[in-house]
Amino acid sequence: MSDRLYKLLDGTEVQRDWYSSFLLYCYDFRTEDIDKDKCNAEFERCYSKEKGLITWIKTNKIKILNSGIKIA
């Protein structure tokens, strides 16, 4: 497995940098912790957008260095 990917507990593989930014998106500055309810509520929507973007990048053969996205 590429070091650019991170495997979640359920086996889902996500880009490491995307996952870090997603966790920051779910950060609650009031409690100074990750809002797990927000993560659970928003994950599918955000992950779907990320998968769509990766598909678009591959379809259009756009090379993004150090992204871990492999194009043919």
N, C-alpha and C positions, 0 to 999 in steps of 0.2 A: 504494500500500500504506500502511496506517495506520502511524503511528509507534509504535503500541502492539503491533505485530507484528514478529517477527524471523524472517527466513528462514534456515533451516539450510542447510548445504552440499548436502544431498540434495533441497532444495526444500520441505521441510516448513515450514509457517508455524506459529509458536507465539507465545503472548503473551509479550512481552518480560519482564514482571515474573515470570511463571511460570518462564521459562527461567533467570532470575537466581536464583530460589529453588531450582530444581533443581540448578544448579551448586553452590550452597552446600550442598545436601544431599549432594553428591558430594565435598565438600572433605575432604581428609585432613589433620587437624591435626598429625599426626606428621611428614609430609613437607612440610607447608605448601604443598600444590598440589592441583589437581583430580585425583581418582582416575578416570582415563579408563576403566579396566576397570569400575568401579562405574557410571559414566555409561552405558556400553554395555550393561551387564547390567540396569540399572534403567529405562532410558529408556522402553521400550515400555509397561511396567506403569504408570509415573507419567503418561506422556502419555495413555494410555487413560483413566485416572481424570480427568485434566484435560478431555479431550474429553467424557466423560460428564457432568461437572459443567456444562460450557458448554451442552450439549444440554438438561440439566435446567433451567438458568437461562432459556434461550430458550423452552422448552416452557411454563414457568410465568410467562413474561413478566415476569421480575424485572429491574428496571433497576438496573444497577450503574454509577455514574458513573465516568468515566475508565478503564473496563476495556477498551474497544475492542469489547465484545460488543454487537452490534446486534440489537435485538428488534423484531418487527413491530408 
